[in-house]
Amino acid sequence: MADYYVHPSSFVDDGAVIGAGTKIWHFSHVMPGAVIGQRCNLGQNVVVMPGTRLGDNVKVQNNVSIYEGVELENDVFCGPSCVFTNVLNPRSHVSRKHEYRRTLVKRGSSIGANATIVCGVTLGEFAFIGAGAVVTSDVPSFGLMVGVPARRVGWMCQCGERLALDRGRAACAACGAAYEETAGVLRLTAAPRPA
């Protein structure tokens, strides 16, 4: 007996790998060759294509398609109707399967509702993509991105709170984590307080 849950309206094809404690809700389809980690939650109308990989504790909200070439590391959040692509110049009458570009979403990143992630980019750890943003280039770890095309407007703590930097340093008021910015890169200098 499976140690994960699949709603009766959804399909998990033979050859898909699903981790323990994962839940797949209404009208979703997980295709052969997809790998989904433990304790993931896939909302309504989610498609996970062959050649994709989701880490542990990934949350995919309603109406998201995860195309071949996309990898989501542990603890990634995909908001409702966010979009991934895998080809830069698609045409219905031209096969471009040999041109799929890899998209990597690193640990702890969040992608807002209706955001678009154009293929071939990497979202750094704990990046935060605002609702409706269109990401066309790599995003630094902890970067807060908004707009079309997306641009960095600040930094986010790993707990999801916006950071206020003072002379290149910040401490999160919510969790106590400390950060330092050098040459456009933010790094964690002190771990959050124990919960």
C-alpha positions, 0 to 999 in steps of 0.5 A: 500500500502506498505511503502517500495520498492521491485523490481519486480524480488524479493520475500517477503514472507507472514510473513516477516516484512519490515520497512518503507523506506526499499528498496529490489533490484533485485533477492532477497528473504525475507522469512517468520519470517524475520524482517527488520527495517526501511530505510534498503537497500538490494542489488542484490541477497540477501537472508534473512532467517526466524528467522533473525533480521535486525535493522534500516538503515542496508546496505546489499550489493550484494550476501549476505545470512543472515541465521537463528540465525544472528542478525544485529543491527542498522547501520550495513554495510555488504559488497559484498559477505560477508558470515555468517554461522550458524552451525560449522560442517555442513554435507549434510546428518546430520540435525543440525538445533537444533545446530544453533549458534547465531551471533550478529553484534552490532550497527554501525559495518562494514563487508568488502567484502568477509569476513566470520563471523563464527557462534557463535560470537559477533562483538562489536559496530563499529567493522570494519572487513577487506575484506576477513577476517575470524572471528572466535571469538568475536570482541571488539567494535571499533576493526579493524580485518584483516587476516585468522583467523582475528586478531585485528590490530588497532582501528577504530572511529565510523565514520570509520577512523582508530585511532592512539593511543598515550599512550592509547588515540586517537582523530579522525582527521575526526570527533573529537571523543576521545577515551581511551584504557584500558586493551585491551578495547577502549571506547569513552570519547568524542562525535564527533563534531556536523555535 
